[in-house]
């Protein structure tokens, strides 16, 4: 379904019974969250959506956006209001974790609990001196390759599958899942190079204004917080999760061993029950 909020339309999908505790999943596109993982959160009303300029939400120009990070936070806040899902358990992954942190800070009454996965406490760009940046040797492999033909499905699926392999850690890569996810994202996004790049890579976050900083405000978060992170994550290395867990009051850190970026299938038997406990 399409829901109009903050001057844009967001593509939204739900799983489960609306009478159950609500869980809002924030990633890049809704397919950041695999169907099977969403369905496994039994006893929860799961909501996932495409950020603007990704998937099937309002598309303008992800390479020159006329909005900023706080607009994405307002999108999420107004979506919860439109769905009458406040307060809700908010789960943010990767750059979606930026939105989730700010939602908990700026709209605390809407956040019953907070889960942060594979993210960090600072926006794109130079990191703070005490935080590790992207692993340079892996980033050279990920971004040093020739770009795919973003209008060709096979080219994009091959490219994204290799990117997933490079980011997955020593035991996180599942080629079948990687290819299926890349293909599904391609099929849903607008057939233009900019829309495809944004839907697969979240390139909008490199273009939008993410100021002001929020790391210094993390101690203001009152929602019970769970931080989940792979110990081999080369994109946002694990010490970023350690910092989040240390700076958010009473936060709990769940480290996924031999795991890189995101939530590969092998982690679901651990992550699913952890999410259910945290969102009870």
URPEFEN-V162280 format. One line per field, one symbol per residue. phi: phi as a letter, one per 30 degrees, with the letter a starting at -180 (. if undefined). A space follows every 50 residues. Layout:
# URPEFEN-V162280
phi=???
This chain:
# URPEFEN-V162280
phi=.cbdbhibccdbbbbjceddedbcccbccddeceedddddddibccbbad eeibhcdeccaddbdcbbedddddeddddddddhccdbdcbbcidddddd dddddcbddccdabbcbhbacbdejeddedcddeddddddddcddddddd ccedddddddddddedcdidbcdbdddddddddddedcdddbedddeddd cideddcddcdddbedcedddcdebcccaddcdddceedddededdccei dcccccdhbcdibdeddddcdeddddddcd
